[in-house]
Amino acid sequence: MRVIYDKQTDTLTIIFKEGKVLESDEEKPGVILDYDDLGNIVSMEILDASQRIQQPHQMVYELAGLEQ
């Protein structure tokens, strides 16, 4: 999985898996989901990210349920 914030376009993209995008749908205003040929979500794009996310340039990654 990759997360990319493009400051110039103010777009946050989350790529769940590499693959060809067959279809894109704007599920909610400013939230675009990309699907592969099997209907699986490949990526999600959030437009105007700085208005929707507190700190689009920062990310915290956590794994739940793992013992340390």
CORMOZI-V773160 format. One record per residue. OMEGA is omega in whole degrees, 0 to 359 (* if undefined). Layout:
BEGIN
omega: (OMEGA	OMEGA)
END
This chain:
BEGIN
omega: (177	176	183	173	178	184	181	181	182	183	175	180	175	180	183	177	178	179	180	178	179	185	176	178	174	185	175	179	178	179	184	176	178	184	175	183	178	180	178	178	179	182	178	180	178	180	182	187	183	178	185	185	184	182	184	181	181	180	174	182	182	173	181	173	178	177	179	*)
END
